[in-house]
Each structure stands twice: as structure tokens, then as C-alpha cells.
Amino acid sequence: MNQGLAEDQAGSESGTPKALLGAVIIMGVMIVAGVAVMIGVIAHRVMHPHHDVSVSAPPSGSSTRLALPLGEGEHITAVTARPDGMMAVTLGRPGAERVLLWSPEAGRVMAELDFGVPPSAP
């Protein structure tokens, strides 16, 4: 009876190393695949860099003055750079607010969205 019990225990012990060996192999494959994916992502980012919006200074010796059309009592509340080079500028004044789509390169307002303007009476 003890001999049968010993054989059962020996059989269960031999099954454990096989399961561990399988787990180690699977984890090794996952590590190799993860490293390959990481190398691929790094190579992709090097070949296709993300272009940030940047403002460049005019060449030395020449200066250009860019001005926004501010109304009486207006002030700039927010500026957001867009990927196409334009800027969304939010202007605030008491009781109203407006957003300008401004092109610094052209030096002019491309579009305007006005909030808070009361409708005119008929």
C-alpha cells in the first residue's frame, strides 16, 4: 500500500516540472514577442516622427508685427495652436465672448465665431 502511494506521489511530482517547463517556454516566447514589438514601435517612431507645432522667429534684421483685432474691453482668454499652423484665439469681454481662427503666417483672421451678441430687433 505504501508502495502505491509512493508511486502516485512520484507521478504528481513529475507532472509539475512539465507544467513549469511549459509556463517558462510560454513566458519566454511572450518576452521575445514583446521585445520584437517594442523594437518595431521604436523603429516606426524614428522613421515617422511626430511633428509638433512650433513658432519660428523672423529672420534677423527683419521684424514683423502681428496684431489681433481686439474690440473695446476685450482681452485674450485662451490660445490654442492647431496642427495646420493656425491658432484658435478666444477673446472675452463683459457679456460676450468670441473665437478667432487666426493665421499668424498670413497675419489675418481666417474665421470668427461670436458668442453673446444679442439678435437685432426687426
N, C-alpha and C positions, 0 to 999 in steps of 0.2 A: 504494500500500500504506500509506503514511503517512497518507494522507487517510482511509482506512477506520479506522485505529487512532484517529485524532483524533475521528472521529465516535462510535466506541464509548466513548471517554473522556467525551465531551460528554454522551452519553446516560446514563452512570452518574452523572455529576455532577448532572444534572437530576433523577434519581431520589432522591438523597439529601435535597435540600431538601423534597421531598414527604413523605418519611418523617419528617423532623424536624418539619415543619408538623403532620403527623398526631399525633406524640407531644406536641407543645406543646398542641394542641387537647384531647387526652385528659387531659393533666395539668391544664389549666385547668378542665375540667369536673369533675375529681376534687376540685380545690381548692374550687370553688364548692359542690359537694355536701357536702364536709367542713365548710365554714363553716355551711351550712344545718343540718346535723345538730347541730353544736355549739350553734347558737342555739336549736334545738329542745330540746336537753337542758337548757340553762340556763333556758329558759322553763318547762320541766316542773318543774325543781327549785325554782324560785321559787314556782310555783303549788301545789306539793305538798311542803312542807318536811318533812324527816325530824325526827321528834320524839324528842329524847333524854330519857332518864330523869333527872329531877332531883329533888333533895330540897329541899323548901321549909321554911323556918323557921316555927315557930308565930307567930301574931300577937304583937306586943309587948304585954307586960303579962300574958300567959298562958304558962305553961310546962307542957309535958307530958313526963313521964319515961317512957321506953320501956325495958323490961328484957327480956332474953332469959333463958329458964330454963336456967341453967348448972348442971351437976352438979358434984360434988366433984372437983377436979383438972382440970376441963375448961377449955379456952381456945379462942378463935376462931382458926381457921387460914386461913379464906378467906371472903370475902363477894362474892356476885355479884348485881348488880341485874338484874331481869328487866323486859321491856317492859310487863308488866301492873301494875307498881308494887310487886310483891312482891320479896323478897330471898331468895336461897338462901344460907344461912349454914352453913359447915362447922365443926363443933366437934370438937376432938380431946382425948383423954385417954389415959393409958397403956393399951395393949392394945385400944382401941376408938376408933371414930370415928362421928359421926352428922351428918346433914344436916337442917337445919330449913328449911322453906318458911315464911317469916315475912312477915306483912303489917304494915308499920310504921303504916299508916293505922288499922287495926283494933287494933293493939297486941297481937296474939296470934299464936301459931304455928298455921298452917293445916294443915301436914302434917309428919311426921317420918319419916326413914329412918335406922334404927340399924344400924351395922356393928359386928361384933366382940362381940356379945352371945352368950355360949355358950348352946346349947339346954338347956332344963331337963330333968333326968333323970326318966323315968317312974316 
